[in-house]
């Protein structure tokens, strides 16, 4: 990663009419939340395709909740890192207009980002499958699994499990921002999961510059205007410094 690439990207972001960010697991690994595509931590013990599937949740919610309970304690105890803070600060300064995230850890919001589209939902809330009542996850007891609503219904985290559709409002908002932006930062995501993977290509077809920030090359790299290799927190921190220095 060259300093002049960072400087160049900073100028393009500052000049942009509408710069947005699309983020994925790589933004949160520095907060101690393991990427489910890796076999680290939680995912060395639970098979995502089994425990993450809606059919298995519905047929055996107690079993799937054992994984979800561990995941929710990981998420609740995690703190936003430099990447989340830099994006929040860039939004505060009017440079970044929106963050579309595939993460379910709510760390963008906790860092202070306001316009966040949670494409895959959030672990912060659970919802009753029978009556629809919502609860803050931190307020429910996970002593007996699965947790239940006062109506007796099973509670499910407000996240998109495998086999479930993306919520319509999040999907519509994400596609709208992707079509409208002129710079899209694609941070810490390998862009392999549909339909999120489609968003940079929509932006590109509408003439946006694509700035990829990742530790390694991805399937998006050949299409990116700039690829900045490195940890999300470090690269975004340097971009923020450059933007601060601009006249
Ligand atoms: Zn209920």
Boltz pocket constraint, residues with backbone or C-beta under 6 A from the ligand:
constraints:
  - pocket:
      binder: B
      contacts: [[A, 128], [A, 129], [A, 130], [A, 131], [A, 132], [A, 133], [A, 149], [A, 150], [A, 151], [A, 152], [A, 153]]
      max_distance: 6.0
